[in-house]
Amino acid sequence: MNLYERWVLPPILDLIMRQKHLTKYRRAVVAAARGRVLEIGVGSGLNFPLYGKEVELVYGIDLSRRLLSIARRRAAASTVPVELHLGSATAIPLADDTVDTVVMTWTLCSIPDPPAALREMRRVLKPSGNLCLVEHGLSPEPSVEHWQRRITPTWRRMAGGCHLDRKIDELIRLAGFDLTNLQVEYAPGPRAMSYMYEGCACRTHSGGIGPAGA
C-alpha cells in the first residue's frame, strides 16, 4: 500500500461513500443481516447505524488502518457491538461456520483476488447463512462495457484497486453460492461507474471452485 492509498485515499473514500443516493442500497443490504455479521471491507463504518436489533455482533475487516480509525469512532456510537480487524478478505481471522451473515457494500470491486475472498466468506458462513451485498460492476450493455474495460486500468490505480468491469453475479456463483435474489440497475451517475448488483446469496452444496466444502 503506497502513501496515496494509505493517507490520501481513505478520507476521499469516506466522503464519496457518504453520497445520499447510495443510502437506499445500504439500507436494503443491511436490513437483511441477522445474528453474527461479518462485514467485508468495513471501511469507515458507514453501515453501523443501519444495523438493527436482529444483529448480535458485527465483525468488521479492512486493509486500511486509516479507515479503521474512522470506523472505531463510529463503532463507539453504534447500538450493536462491533469488533474490528485489520486484515484481508482472503485470510479472514474467523473459524469455519462462524457467522450468520456476510455483508459487502462496494467491496468486491477492489479485492485483488475475488474468487479467493469469496471462498473465505463461504468458509466462515454457517450453512444456513446468507451473503448480502451491493456492488457495482460490469454492465450488460456493450457500449457501456466497452468503456468500463477501457477505463478500468487507469481507474483502479486512482481508486484503490477498484475495477469497473467485474461480473459480480458470475463471481459469486463460481465461488459456491446460489443467488437467492438479485436486482440490477443503474444508479445516478456515469453509467460506466454505476451499474449496481444488489441482493443475497446462500451456500450451495456443490462446493463451488477451490477448497471450500459444503
C-alpha positions as CSV (number, residue, x, y, z in Angstrom):
1,M,0.0,0.0,0.0
2,N,1.6,3.3,-1.1
3,L,1.4,6.7,0.5
4,Y,-1.5,7.8,-1.6
5,E,-3.5,4.7,-0.7
6,R,-2.5,4.8,3.0
7,W,-3.2,8.6,3.7
8,V,-4.9,10.4,0.8
9,L,-7.4,7.9,-0.5
10,P,-9.2,6.9,2.8
11,P,-10.8,10.3,3.6
12,I,-11.7,10.7,-0.1
13,L,-13.5,7.3,0.0
14,D,-15.2,8.2,3.2
15,L,-16.6,11.3,1.6
16,I,-17.6,9.6,-1.7
17,M,-19.3,6.7,0.0
18,R,-21.5,9.1,2.1
19,Q,-23.4,10.2,-1.1
20,K,-27.1,10.2,-0.4
21,H,-28.1,8.2,-3.4
22,L,-26.2,5.2,-2.0
23,T,-28.1,5.1,1.2
24,K,-31.1,3.1,-0.2
25,Y,-28.7,0.3,-1.3
26,R,-27.0,0.3,2.2
27,R,-30.4,0.1,3.9
28,A,-31.6,-2.8,1.7
29,V,-28.5,-4.8,2.3
30,V,-28.0,-4.2,6.0
31,A,-31.7,-4.8,6.7
32,A,-31.2,-8.5,5.7
33,A,-28.4,-9.0,8.2
34,R,-29.1,-11.3,11.1
35,G,-27.1,-12.8,14.1
36,R,-23.4,-12.6,13.9
37,V,-22.4,-10.5,11.0
38,L,-19.1,-10.3,9.1
39,E,-18.7,-7.0,7.1
40,I,-16.0,-7.3,4.5
41,G,-14.4,-4.0,3.6
42,V,-16.0,-2.3,6.6
43,G,-14.2,0.9,5.6
44,S,-15.1,3.9,7.7
45,G,-18.1,2.2,9.4
46,L,-20.9,3.9,7.4
47,N,-23.2,0.9,7.8
48,F,-23.0,0.7,11.6
49,P,-26.1,3.0,12.3
50,L,-28.2,0.8,10.0
51,Y,-27.8,-2.5,11.8
52,G,-30.9,-3.4,13.8
53,K,-31.8,-5.5,16.8
54,E,-31.7,-8.7,14.8
55,V,-27.9,-8.3,14.7
56,E,-25.9,-9.7,17.7
57,L,-22.4,-8.6,16.7
58,V,-20.6,-7.1,13.7
59,Y,-17.1,-8.3,12.8
60,G,-15.6,-5.7,10.5
61,I,-12.4,-6.3,8.4
62,D,-10.5,-3.9,6.3
63,L,-7.0,-3.4,5.0
64,S,-6.8,0.3,5.7
65,R,-5.6,1.4,9.2
66,R,-6.8,5.0,8.4
67,L,-10.4,3.9,7.5
68,L,-10.5,1.6,10.6
69,S,-9.5,4.5,12.8
70,I,-12.6,6.4,11.5
71,A,-14.7,3.2,11.9
72,R,-13.7,2.9,15.5
73,R,-15.2,6.3,16.2
74,R,-18.5,5.3,14.5
75,A,-18.4,1.9,16.3
76,A,-18.3,3.7,19.7
77,A,-21.7,5.3,18.8
78,S,-23.2,2.1,17.5
79,T,-26.1,0.3,19.3
80,V,-24.7,-3.0,18.0
81,P,-21.4,-4.4,19.4
82,V,-18.6,-4.1,16.8
83,E,-15.3,-5.9,16.6
84,L,-12.8,-4.5,14.1
85,H,-9.9,-6.4,12.4
86,L,-7.1,-5.2,10.2
87,G,-6.7,-7.7,7.5
88,S,-7.5,-9.2,4.1
89,A,-10.7,-10.8,2.9
90,T,-8.6,-13.7,1.6
91,A,-7.4,-14.6,5.1
92,I,-10.4,-13.9,7.4
93,P,-9.4,-14.4,11.1
94,L,-12.5,-16.4,12.0
95,A,-13.2,-20.2,12.3
96,D,-15.3,-22.2,9.9
97,D,-19.1,-21.8,10.1
98,T,-18.8,-18.8,12.5
99,V,-21.2,-16.1,11.1
100,D,-24.8,-15.9,10.1
101,T,-24.5,-13.1,7.6
102,V,-21.7,-11.7,5.4
103,V,-22.2,-8.1,4.3
104,M,-20.4,-6.4,1.4
105,T,-21.1,-2.9,0.2
106,W,-19.0,-1.8,-2.7
107,T,-16.1,-4.0,-1.7
108,L,-15.6,-6.8,-4.2
109,C,-14.5,-4.4,-6.9
110,S,-11.2,-3.6,-5.1
111,I,-10.2,-7.1,-3.8
112,P,-7.2,-8.3,-5.8
113,D,-8.3,-12.0,-5.8
114,P,-12.2,-12.1,-5.6
115,P,-12.6,-15.9,-6.0
116,A,-10.2,-16.5,-3.0
117,A,-12.0,-13.9,-0.9
118,L,-15.4,-15.3,-1.8
119,R,-14.3,-18.8,-0.8
120,E,-13.1,-17.5,2.5
121,M,-16.5,-15.8,3.0
122,R,-18.2,-19.1,2.2
123,R,-15.9,-20.9,4.7
124,V,-16.8,-18.7,7.7
125,L,-20.5,-18.6,6.8
126,K,-22.8,-21.0,8.5
127,P,-24.6,-23.5,6.2
128,S,-27.9,-21.7,6.8
129,G,-26.3,-18.2,6.5
130,N,-26.5,-15.6,3.8
131,L,-24.2,-13.3,1.8
132,C,-25.8,-9.9,1.4
133,L,-24.3,-7.4,-1.0
134,V,-24.4,-4.4,-3.2
135,E,-21.6,-3.9,-5.7
136,H,-21.0,-2.0,-8.9
137,G,-19.8,-4.0,-11.9
138,L,-20.0,-5.0,-15.5
139,S,-22.9,-3.7,-17.4
140,P,-24.8,-5.9,-19.9
141,E,-24.8,-3.0,-22.5
142,P,-22.0,-3.5,-25.0
143,S,-21.4,0.3,-25.3
144,V,-21.1,0.7,-21.5
145,E,-19.0,-2.5,-21.1
146,H,-16.6,-1.1,-23.8
147,W,-15.9,2.0,-21.7
148,Q,-15.7,0.1,-18.4
149,R,-13.0,-2.2,-19.8
150,R,-11.2,0.8,-21.4
151,I,-11.3,3.0,-18.2
152,T,-10.6,0.3,-15.6
153,P,-6.7,0.1,-15.9
154,T,-6.4,3.8,-15.1
155,W,-9.3,4.0,-12.7
156,R,-8.0,1.1,-10.5
157,R,-4.7,3.0,-9.9
158,M,-6.6,6.1,-8.8
159,A,-9.4,4.4,-6.8
160,G,-7.5,1.9,-4.6
161,G,-7.7,-1.1,-7.0
162,C,-11.4,-0.6,-7.9
163,H,-12.4,-2.5,-11.1
164,L,-15.4,-1.3,-13.1
165,D,-15.6,-4.4,-15.2
166,R,-16.2,-7.4,-12.8
167,K,-19.3,-9.5,-13.4
168,I,-20.4,-9.8,-9.8
169,D,-23.1,-12.4,-10.1
170,E,-20.8,-14.8,-12.0
171,L,-18.1,-14.4,-9.4
172,I,-20.5,-15.2,-6.6
173,R,-21.9,-18.3,-8.3
174,L,-18.5,-19.7,-9.2
175,A,-17.4,-19.4,-5.6
176,G,-20.1,-21.8,-4.4
177,F,-23.1,-19.5,-3.8
178,D,-26.7,-19.6,-5.1
179,L,-28.1,-16.1,-5.6
180,T,-31.5,-16.2,-4.0
181,N,-32.4,-12.8,-5.2
182,L,-30.7,-10.2,-7.3
183,Q,-31.7,-6.8,-8.6
184,V,-29.7,-4.8,-11.1
185,E,-30.0,-1.2,-12.2
186,Y,-28.1,1.9,-13.0
187,A,-27.7,4.3,-10.0
188,P,-27.4,8.0,-10.6
189,G,-24.1,9.0,-12.2
190,P,-21.9,7.9,-15.2
191,R,-23.1,4.6,-16.5
192,A,-19.6,3.1,-16.6
193,M,-19.4,3.5,-12.9
194,S,-22.9,3.0,-11.7
195,Y,-24.3,-0.4,-12.7
196,M,-25.4,-2.0,-9.4
197,Y,-25.9,-5.6,-8.4
198,E,-27.9,-5.9,-5.1
199,G,-29.2,-9.0,-3.4
200,C,-28.5,-12.0,-1.2
201,A,-26.9,-15.5,-1.8
202,C,-26.7,-18.7,0.2
203,R,-24.2,-21.5,0.2
204,T,-24.6,-24.2,-2.5
205,H,-24.0,-27.9,-1.8
206,S,-21.7,-28.2,-4.8
207,G,-18.7,-26.7,-3.1
208,G,-18.1,-24.2,-6.0
209,I,-14.5,-23.8,-7.1
210,G,-11.4,-24.3,-4.9
211,P,-11.1,-25.9,-1.5
212,A,-14.3,-24.8,0.2
213,G,-16.7,-27.6,1.1
214,A,-20.4,-27.8,1.6
